[in-house]
Structure formats: structure tokens, C-alpha cells
């Protein structure tokens, strides 16, 4: 099977670079949002636990 070449690259790698870049960025944003959510929940839990032990 022969790959067509466009500018020295295989056509399957040149298909749609913006779409794959957008997909990677979207996945990174989603991952970071999840990490911040977990971090925020942990901080809130620690602050509430600290408040309860002071009473």
C-alpha cells in the first residue's frame, strides 16, 4: 500500500492539524479543570475539618 505525499509528509499526517490540536487542547483543559476541582474539594474538606476540631 502506498501513501500519497504532500510536501514530504504522508497525507494521513497532514489531514487536519487544527482539529487534532484543538482536540489535544480540549483534553488538556478538561484534565486541568478536573485537577483543580479535586484540589478545591480537598482544601474545602481540610478547612471544614479544621473548623470542626476547634469547636
PQR file with spaces between the fields and no chain letter, atoms N, CA, C, O and H, PARSE charges and radii, in Angstrom:
ATOM       1  N    UNK     1       0.859   -1.179    0.000 -0.4000 1.5000
ATOM       2  CA   UNK     1       0.000    0.000    0.000 -0.0000 2.0000
ATOM       3  C    UNK     1       0.900    1.234    0.000  0.5500 1.7000
ATOM       4  O    UNK     1       1.891    1.292    0.728 -0.5500 1.4000
ATOM       5  N    UNK     2       0.549    2.201   -0.809 -0.4000 1.5000
ATOM       6  CA   UNK     2       1.398    3.379   -0.996 -0.0000 2.0000
ATOM       7  C    UNK     2       0.712    4.623   -0.455  0.5500 1.7000
ATOM       8  O    UNK     2      -0.459    4.864   -0.746 -0.5500 1.4000
ATOM       9  H    UNK     2      -0.256    2.154   -1.401  0.4000 1.0000
ATOM      10  N    UNK     3       1.440    5.418    0.335 -0.4000 1.5000
ATOM      11  CA   UNK     3       0.896    6.671    0.862 -0.0000 2.0000
ATOM      12  C    UNK     3       1.185    7.805   -0.101  0.5500 1.7000
ATOM      13  O    UNK     3       2.293    7.910   -0.628 -0.5500 1.4000
ATOM      14  H    UNK     3       2.392    5.222    0.571  0.4000 1.0000
ATOM      15  N    UNK     4       0.201    8.650   -0.332 -0.4000 1.5000
ATOM      16  CA   UNK     4       0.425    9.839   -1.158 -0.0000 2.0000
ATOM      17  C    UNK     4       1.216   10.845   -0.342  0.5500 1.7000
ATOM      18  O    UNK     4       0.987   10.989    0.860 -0.5500 1.4000
ATOM      19  H    UNK     4      -0.699    8.564    0.096  0.4000 1.0000
ATOM      20  N    UNK     5       2.139   11.540   -0.981 -0.4000 1.5000
ATOM      21  CA   UNK     5       2.964   12.511   -0.258 -0.0000 2.0000
ATOM      22  C    UNK     5       2.576   13.922   -0.659  0.5500 1.7000
ATOM      23  O    UNK     5       2.405   14.227   -1.840 -0.5500 1.4000
ATOM      24  H    UNK     5       2.325   11.423   -1.957  0.4000 1.0000
ATOM      25  N    UNK     6       2.441   14.773    0.343 -0.4000 1.5000
ATOM      26  CA   UNK     6       2.140   16.185    0.120 -0.0000 2.0000
ATOM      27  C    UNK     6       3.171   17.003    0.865  0.5500 1.7000
ATOM      28  O    UNK     6       3.116   17.095    2.091 -0.5500 1.4000
ATOM      29  H    UNK     6       2.580   14.525    1.302  0.4000 1.0000
ATOM      30  N    UNK     7       4.095   17.587    0.162 -0.4000 1.5000
ATOM      31  CA   UNK     7       5.107   18.409    0.806 -0.0000 2.0000
ATOM      32  C    UNK     7       6.055   17.601    1.677  0.5500 1.7000
ATOM      33  O    UNK     7       6.600   18.140    2.641 -0.5500 1.4000
ATOM      34  H    UNK     7       4.139   17.512   -0.834  0.4000 1.0000
ATOM      35  N    UNK     8       6.271   16.323    1.371 -0.4000 1.5000
ATOM      36  CA   UNK     8       7.187   15.498    2.125 -0.0000 2.0000
ATOM      37  C    UNK     8       6.555   14.784    3.308  0.5500 1.7000
ATOM      38  O    UNK     8       7.243   14.038    4.006 -0.5500 1.4000
ATOM      39  H    UNK     8       5.829   15.886    0.588  0.4000 1.0000
ATOM      40  N    UNK     9       5.280   14.986    3.554 -0.4000 1.5000
ATOM      41  CA   UNK     9       4.593   14.324    4.665 -0.0000 2.0000
ATOM      42  C    UNK     9       3.567   13.360    4.121  0.5500 1.7000
ATOM      43  O    UNK     9       3.021   13.580    3.040 -0.5500 1.4000
ATOM      44  H    UNK     9       4.721   15.591    2.988  0.4000 1.0000
ATOM      45  N    UNK    10       3.299   12.303    4.847 -0.4000 1.5000
ATOM      46  CA   UNK    10       2.226   11.393    4.461 -0.0000 2.0000
ATOM      47  C    UNK    10       0.900   12.131    4.570  0.5500 1.7000
ATOM      48  O    UNK    10       0.714   12.944    5.475 -0.5500 1.4000
ATOM      49  H    UNK    10       3.742   12.125    5.725  0.4000 1.0000
ATOM      50  N    UNK    11      -0.005   11.859    3.670 -0.4000 1.5000
ATOM      51  CA   UNK    11      -1.277   12.586    3.651 -0.0000 2.0000
ATOM      52  C    UNK    11      -2.086   12.358    4.923  0.5500 1.7000
ATOM      53  O    UNK    11      -2.858   13.229    5.321 -0.5500 1.4000
ATOM      54  H    UNK    11       0.146   11.199    2.935  0.4000 1.0000
ATOM      55  N    UNK    12      -1.924   11.209    5.565 -0.4000 1.5000
ATOM      56  CA   UNK    12      -2.699   10.960    6.785 -0.0000 2.0000
ATOM      57  C    UNK    12      -2.230   11.811    7.943  0.5500 1.7000
ATOM      58  O    UNK    12      -3.000   12.039    8.876 -0.5500 1.4000
ATOM      59  H    UNK    12      -1.296   10.501    5.241  0.4000 1.0000
ATOM      60  N    UNK    13      -0.977   12.297    7.922 -0.4000 1.5000
ATOM      61  CA   UNK    13      -0.475   13.167    8.981 -0.0000 2.0000
ATOM      62  C    UNK    13      -0.812   14.631    8.736  0.5500 1.7000
ATOM      63  O    UNK    13      -0.735   15.445    9.656 -0.5500 1.4000
ATOM      64  H    UNK    13      -0.352   12.112    7.165  0.4000 1.0000
ATOM      65  N    UNK    14      -1.181   14.973    7.518 -0.4000 1.5000
ATOM      66  CA   UNK    14      -1.459   16.366    7.168 -0.0000 2.0000
ATOM      67  C    UNK    14      -2.962   16.606    7.113  0.5500 1.7000
ATOM      68  O    UNK    14      -3.407   17.711    6.801 -0.5500 1.4000
ATOM      69  H    UNK    14      -1.244   14.312    6.770  0.4000 1.0000
ATOM      70  N    UNK    15      -3.732   15.585    7.411 -0.4000 1.5000
ATOM      71  CA   UNK    15      -5.180   15.657    7.256 -0.0000 2.0000
ATOM      72  C    UNK    15      -5.790   16.933    7.799  0.5500 1.7000
ATOM      73  O    UNK    15      -6.312   17.747    7.038 -0.5500 1.4000
ATOM      74  H    UNK    15      -3.370   14.687    7.664  0.4000 1.0000
ATOM      75  N    UNK    16      -5.730   17.111    9.104 -0.4000 1.5000
ATOM      76  CA   UNK    16      -6.353   18.282    9.719 -0.0000 2.0000
ATOM      77  C    UNK    16      -5.619   18.611   11.008  0.5500 1.7000
ATOM      78  O    UNK    16      -6.079   18.233   12.085 -0.5500 1.4000
ATOM      79  H    UNK    16      -5.306   16.449    9.722  0.4000 1.0000
ATOM      80  N    UNK    17      -4.479   19.312   10.925 -0.4000 1.5000
ATOM      81  CA   UNK    17      -3.690   19.582   12.127 -0.0000 2.0000
ATOM      82  C    UNK    17      -4.420   20.445   13.152  0.5500 1.7000
ATOM      83  O    UNK    17      -4.197   20.289   14.353 -0.5500 1.4000
ATOM      84  H    UNK    17      -4.106   19.619   10.050  0.4000 1.0000
ATOM      85  N    UNK    18      -5.279   21.343   12.707 -0.4000 1.5000
ATOM      86  CA   UNK    18      -6.002   22.209   13.646 -0.0000 2.0000
ATOM      87  C    UNK    18      -6.980   21.403   14.494  0.5500 1.7000
ATOM      88  O    UNK    18      -7.159   21.674   15.681 -0.5500 1.4000
ATOM      89  H    UNK    18      -5.461   21.470   11.732  0.4000 1.0000
ATOM      90  N    UNK    19      -7.598   20.428   13.881 -0.4000 1.5000
ATOM      91  CA   UNK    19      -8.575   19.627   14.604 -0.0000 2.0000
ATOM      92  C    UNK    19      -7.886   18.800   15.694  0.5500 1.7000
ATOM      93  O    UNK    19      -8.377   18.722   16.820 -0.5500 1.4000
ATOM      94  H    UNK    19      -7.452   20.207   12.917  0.4000 1.0000
ATOM      95  N    UNK    20      -6.760   18.191   15.360 -0.4000 1.5000
ATOM      96  CA   UNK    20      -6.067   17.397   16.365 -0.0000 2.0000
ATOM      97  C    UNK    20      -5.492   18.302   17.459  0.5500 1.7000
ATOM      98  O    UNK    20      -5.471   17.920   18.629 -0.5500 1.4000
ATOM      99  H    UNK    20      -6.361   18.255   14.445  0.4000 1.0000
ATOM     100  N    UNK    21      -5.028   19.491   17.086 -0.4000 1.5000
ATOM     101  CA   UNK    21      -4.519   20.443   18.076 -0.0000 2.0000
ATOM     102  C    UNK    21      -5.648   20.872   19.004  0.5500 1.7000
ATOM     103  O    UNK    21      -5.463   20.936   20.220 -0.5500 1.4000
ATOM     104  H    UNK    21      -5.045   19.801   16.135  0.4000 1.0000
ATOM     105  N    UNK    22      -6.806   21.164   18.445 -0.4000 1.5000
ATOM     106  CA   UNK    22      -7.967   21.547   19.244 -0.0000 2.0000
ATOM     107  C    UNK    22      -8.414   20.418   20.153  0.5500 1.7000
ATOM     108  O    UNK    22      -8.819   20.646   21.293 -0.5500 1.4000
ATOM     109  H    UNK    22      -6.957   21.112   17.458  0.4000 1.0000
ATOM     110  N    UNK    23      -8.338   19.209   19.644 -0.4000 1.5000
ATOM     111  CA   UNK    23      -8.724   18.045   20.449 -0.0000 2.0000
ATOM     112  C    UNK    23      -7.767   17.881   21.620  0.5500 1.7000
ATOM     113  O    UNK    23      -8.194   17.617   22.744 -0.5500 1.4000
ATOM     114  H    UNK    23      -8.010   19.024   18.718  0.4000 1.0000
ATOM     115  N    UNK    24      -6.465   18.038   21.359 -0.4000 1.5000
ATOM     116  CA   UNK    24      -5.478   17.919   22.438 -0.0000 2.0000
ATOM     117  C    UNK    24      -5.656   19.029   23.468  0.5500 1.7000
ATOM     118  O    UNK    24      -5.581   18.780   24.671 -0.5500 1.4000
ATOM     119  H    UNK    24      -6.118   18.252   20.446  0.4000 1.0000
ATOM     120  N    UNK    25      -5.889   20.245   23.003 -0.4000 1.5000
ATOM     121  CA   UNK    25      -6.090   21.370   23.931 -0.0000 2.0000
ATOM     122  C    UNK    25      -7.348   21.172   24.764  0.5500 1.7000
ATOM     123  O    UNK    25      -7.348   21.426   25.969 -0.5500 1.4000
ATOM     124  H    UNK    25      -5.950   20.447   22.026  0.4000 1.0000
ATOM     125  N    UNK    26      -8.407   20.723   24.128 -0.4000 1.5000
ATOM     126  CA   UNK    26      -9.651   20.475   24.847 -0.0000 2.0000
ATOM     127  C    UNK    26      -9.479   19.416   25.918  0.5500 1.7000
ATOM     128  O    UNK    26     -10.014   19.534   27.020 -0.5500 1.4000
ATOM     129  H    UNK    26      -8.407   20.517   23.150  0.4000 1.0000
ATOM     130  N    UNK    27      -8.729   18.384   25.581 -0.4000 1.5000
ATOM     131  CA   UNK    27      -8.484   17.315   26.548 -0.0000 2.0000
ATOM     132  C    UNK    27      -7.637   17.824   27.710  0.5500 1.7000
ATOM     133  O    UNK    27      -7.884   17.466   28.862 -0.5500 1.4000
ATOM     134  H    UNK    27      -8.294   18.288   24.686  0.4000 1.0000
ATOM     135  N    UNK    28      -6.635   18.662   27.412 -0.4000 1.5000
ATOM     136  CA   UNK    28      -5.793   19.236   28.464 -0.0000 2.0000
ATOM     137  C    UNK    28      -6.596   20.139   29.388  0.5500 1.7000
ATOM     138  O    UNK    28      -6.434   20.092   30.607 -0.5500 1.4000
ATOM     139  H    UNK    28      -6.434   18.952   26.477  0.4000 1.0000
ATOM     140  N    UNK    29      -7.461   20.958   28.806 -0.4000 1.5000
ATOM     141  CA   UNK    29      -8.294   21.861   29.613 -0.0000 2.0000
ATOM     142  C    UNK    29      -9.209   21.047   30.525  0.5500 1.7000
ATOM     143  O    UNK    29      -9.370   21.375   31.701 -0.5500 1.4000
ATOM     144  H    UNK    29      -7.592   20.996   27.816  0.4000 1.0000
ATOM     145  N    UNK    30      -9.797   20.004   29.990 -0.4000 1.5000
ATOM     146  CA   UNK    30     -10.691   19.164   30.787 -0.0000 2.0000
ATOM     147  C    UNK    30      -9.927   18.500   31.937  0.5500 1.7000
ATOM     148  O    UNK    30     -10.426   18.413   33.059 -0.5500 1.4000
ATOM     149  H    UNK    30      -9.666   19.739   29.035  0.4000 1.0000
ATOM     150  N    UNK    31      -8.717   18.037   31.641 -0.4000 1.5000
ATOM     151  CA   UNK    31      -7.888   17.399   32.660 -0.0000 2.0000
ATOM     152  C    UNK    31      -7.511   18.388   33.767  0.5500 1.7000
ATOM     153  O    UNK    31      -7.585   18.059   34.951 -0.5500 1.4000
ATOM     154  H    UNK    31      -8.312   18.108   30.730  0.4000 1.0000
ATOM     155  N    UNK    32      -7.108   19.597   33.377 -0.4000 1.5000
ATOM     156  CA   UNK    32      -6.722   20.603   34.367 -0.0000 2.0000
ATOM     157  C    UNK    32      -7.926   21.030   35.204  0.5500 1.7000
ATOM     158  O    UNK    32      -7.798   21.253   36.407 -0.5500 1.4000
ATOM     159  H    UNK    32      -7.047   19.865   32.415  0.4000 1.0000
ATOM     160  N    UNK    33      -9.077   21.142   34.581 -0.4000 1.5000
ATOM     161  CA   UNK    33     -10.293   21.505   35.309 -0.0000 2.0000
ATOM     162  C    UNK    33     -10.625   20.442   36.356  0.5500 1.7000
ATOM     163  O    UNK    33     -11.021   20.770   37.475 -0.5500 1.4000
ATOM     164  H    UNK    33      -9.182   20.961   33.603  0.4000 1.0000
ATOM     165  N    UNK    34     -10.465   19.185   35.995 -0.4000 1.5000
ATOM     166  CA   UNK    34     -10.729   18.100   36.937 -0.0000 2.0000
ATOM     167  C    UNK    34      -9.739   18.147   38.100  0.5500 1.7000
ATOM     168  O    UNK    34     -10.122   17.933   39.250 -0.5500 1.4000
ATOM     169  H    UNK    34     -10.143   18.919   35.087  0.4000 1.0000
ATOM     170  N    UNK    35      -8.473   18.424   37.807 -0.4000 1.5000
ATOM     171  CA   UNK    35      -7.464   18.501   38.867 -0.0000 2.0000
ATOM     172  C    UNK    35      -7.762   19.653   39.822  0.5500 1.7000
ATOM     173  O    UNK    35      -7.641   19.497   41.037 -0.5500 1.4000
ATOM     174  H    UNK    35      -8.162   18.598   36.873  0.4000 1.0000
ATOM     175  N    UNK    36      -8.149   20.807   39.280 -0.4000 1.5000
ATOM     176  CA   UNK    36      -8.479   21.944   40.141 -0.0000 2.0000
ATOM     177  C    UNK    36      -9.727   21.653   40.977  0.5500 1.7000
ATOM     178  O    UNK    36      -9.812   22.079   42.129 -0.5500 1.4000
ATOM     179  H    UNK    36      -8.247   20.933   38.293  0.4000 1.0000
ATOM     180  N    UNK    37     -10.681   20.942   40.413 -0.4000 1.5000
ATOM     181  CA   UNK    37     -11.886   20.584   41.149 -0.0000 2.0000
ATOM     182  C    UNK    37     -11.522   19.701   42.346  0.5500 1.7000
ATOM     183  O    UNK    37     -11.991   19.929   43.461 -0.5500 1.4000
ATOM     184  H    UNK    37     -10.612   20.596   39.477  0.4000 1.0000
ATOM     185  N    UNK    38     -10.685   18.696   42.103 -0.4000 1.5000
ATOM     186  CA   UNK    38     -10.273   17.800   43.188 -0.0000 2.0000
ATOM     187  C    UNK    38      -9.493   18.569   44.246  0.5500 1.7000
ATOM     188  O    UNK    38      -9.720   18.394   45.444 -0.5500 1.4000
ATOM     189  H    UNK    38     -10.304   18.511   41.197  0.4000 1.0000
ATOM     190  N    UNK    39      -8.580   19.415   43.803 -0.4000 1.5000
ATOM     191  CA   UNK    39      -7.790   20.218   44.741 -0.0000 2.0000
ATOM     192  C    UNK    39      -8.690   21.123   45.582  0.5500 1.7000
ATOM     193  O    UNK    39      -8.514   21.234   46.795 -0.5500 1.4000
ATOM     194  H    UNK    39      -8.396   19.557   42.830  0.4000 1.0000
ATOM     195  N    UNK    40      -9.655   21.768   44.925 -0.4000 1.5000
ATOM     196  CA   UNK    40     -10.576   22.657   45.644 -0.0000 2.0000
ATOM     197  C    UNK    40     -11.393   21.888   46.679  0.5500 1.7000
ATOM     198  O    UNK    40     -11.595   22.361   47.798 -0.5500 1.4000
ATOM     199  H    UNK    40      -9.798   21.679   43.939  0.4000 1.0000
ATOM     200  N    UNK    41     -11.861   20.697   46.298 -0.4000 1.5000
ATOM     201  CA   UNK    41     -12.638   19.885   47.244 -0.0000 2.0000
ATOM     202  C    UNK    41     -11.791   19.476   48.440  0.5500 1.7000
ATOM     203  O    UNK    41     -12.278   19.464   49.571 -0.5500 1.4000
ATOM     204  H    UNK    41     -11.697   20.313   45.389  0.4000 1.0000
ATOM     205  N    UNK    42     -10.526   19.141   48.199 -0.4000 1.5000
ATOM     206  CA   UNK    42      -9.638   18.756   49.302 -0.0000 2.0000
ATOM     207  C    UNK    42      -9.383   19.929   50.243  0.5500 1.7000
ATOM     208  O    UNK    42      -9.383   19.757   51.462 -0.5500 1.4000
ATOM     209  H    UNK    42     -10.130   19.151   47.280  0.4000 1.0000
ATOM     210  N    UNK    43      -9.168   21.105   49.693 -0.4000 1.5000
ATOM     211  CA   UNK    43      -8.928   22.284   50.527 -0.0000 2.0000
ATOM     212  C    UNK    43     -10.161   22.598   51.367  0.5500 1.7000
ATOM     213  O    UNK    43     -10.044   22.873   52.561 -0.5500 1.4000
ATOM     214  H    UNK    43      -9.168   21.244   48.703  0.4000 1.0000
ATOM     215  N    UNK    44     -11.326   22.559   50.760 -0.4000 1.5000
ATOM     216  CA   UNK    44     -12.563   22.827   51.496 -0.0000 2.0000
ATOM     217  C    UNK    44     -12.752   21.802   52.602  0.5500 1.7000
ATOM     218  O    UNK    44     -13.139   22.152   53.717 -0.5500 1.4000
ATOM     219  H    UNK    44     -11.420   22.335   49.790  0.4000 1.0000
ATOM     220  N    UNK    45     -12.481   20.537   52.299 -0.4000 1.5000
ATOM     221  CA   UNK    45     -12.626   19.489   53.300 -0.0000 2.0000
ATOM     222  C    UNK    45     -11.658   19.725   54.469  0.5500 1.7000
ATOM     223  O    UNK    45     -12.042   19.567   55.628 -0.5500 1.4000
ATOM     224  H    UNK    45     -12.167   20.253   51.394  0.4000 1.0000
ATOM     225  N    UNK    46     -10.424   20.098   54.176 -0.4000 1.5000
ATOM     226  CA   UNK    46      -9.451   20.356   55.233 -0.0000 2.0000
ATOM     227  C    UNK    46      -9.830   21.566   56.076  0.5500 1.7000
ATOM     228  O    UNK    46      -9.670   21.547   57.297 -0.5500 1.4000
ATOM     229  H    UNK    46     -10.112   20.227   53.234  0.4000 1.0000
ATOM     230  N    UNK    47     -10.329   22.611   55.438 -0.4000 1.5000
ATOM     231  CA   UNK    47     -10.735   23.812   56.173 -0.0000 2.0000
ATOM     232  C    UNK    47     -11.931   23.478   57.073  0.5500 1.7000
ATOM     233  O    UNK    47     -11.968   23.887   58.233 -0.5500 1.4000
ATOM     234  H    UNK    47     -10.460   22.626   54.447  0.4000 1.0000
ATOM     235  N    UNK    48     -12.899   22.743   56.543 -0.4000 1.5000
ATOM     236  CA   UNK    48     -14.067   22.382   57.362 -0.0000 2.0000
ATOM     237  C    UNK    48     -13.663   21.471   58.504  0.5500 1.7000
ATOM     238  O    UNK    48     -14.164   21.627   59.617 -0.5500 1.4000
ATOM     239  H    UNK    48     -12.870   22.412   55.600  0.4000 1.0000
ATOM     240  N    UNK    49     -12.773   20.528   58.260 -0.4000 1.5000
ATOM     241  CA   UNK    49     -12.310   19.609   59.288 -0.0000 2.0000
ATOM     242  C    UNK    49     -11.557   20.388   60.371  0.5500 1.7000
ATOM     243  O    UNK    49     -11.692   20.095   61.559 -0.5500 1.4000
ATOM     244  H    UNK    49     -12.365   20.401   57.356  0.4000 1.0000
ATOM     245  N    UNK    50     -10.772   21.371   59.961 -0.4000 1.5000
ATOM     246  CA   UNK    50     -10.031   22.192   60.908 -0.0000 2.0000
ATOM     247  C    UNK    50     -11.001   23.012   61.774  0.5500 1.7000
ATOM     248  O    UNK    50     -10.793   23.162   62.979 -0.5500 1.4000
ATOM     249  H    UNK    50     -10.662   21.609   58.996  0.4000 1.0000
ATOM     250  N    UNK    51     -12.060   23.539   61.146 -0.4000 1.5000
ATOM     251  CA   UNK    51     -13.061   24.318   61.883 -0.0000 2.0000
ATOM     252  C    UNK    51     -13.800   23.442   62.891  0.5500 1.7000
ATOM     253  O    UNK    51     -14.105   23.897   63.993 -0.5500 1.4000
ATOM     254  H    UNK    51     -12.228   23.417   60.168  0.4000 1.0000
ATOM     255  N    UNK    52     -14.086   22.215   62.537 -0.4000 1.5000
ATOM     256  CA   UNK    52     -14.827   21.313   63.425 -0.0000 2.0000
ATOM     257  C    UNK    52     -13.992   20.896   64.628  0.5500 1.7000
ATOM     258  O    UNK    52     -14.530   20.692   65.716 -0.5500 1.4000
ATOM     259  H    UNK    52     -13.839   21.845   61.642  0.4000 1.0000
ATOM     260  N    UNK    53     -12.702   20.769   64.443 -0.4000 1.5000
ATOM     261  CA   UNK    53     -11.865   20.336   65.553 -0.0000 2.0000
ATOM     262  C    UNK    53     -11.627   21.465   66.552  0.5500 1.7000
ATOM     263  O    UNK    53     -11.289   21.201   67.706 -0.5500 1.4000
ATOM     264  H    UNK    53     -12.265   20.935   63.559  0.4000 1.0000
ATOM     265  N    UNK    54     -11.798   22.723   66.128 -0.4000 1.5000
ATOM     266  CA   UNK    54     -11.597   23.862   67.023 -0.0000 2.0000
ATOM     267  C    UNK    54     -12.771   24.050   67.995  0.5500 1.7000
ATOM     268  O    UNK    54     -12.607   24.655   69.055 -0.5500 1.4000
ATOM     269  H    UNK    54     -12.072   22.938   65.191  0.4000 1.0000
ATOM     270  N    UNK    55     -13.922   23.544   67.644 -0.4000 1.5000
ATOM     271  CA   UNK    55     -15.131   23.767   68.449 -0.0000 2.0000
ATOM     272  C    UNK    55     -15.137   23.008   69.735  0.5500 1.7000
ATOM     273  O    UNK    55     -16.092   23.105   70.505 -0.5500 1.4000
ATOM     274  H    UNK    55     -14.055   23.053   66.783  0.4000 1.0000
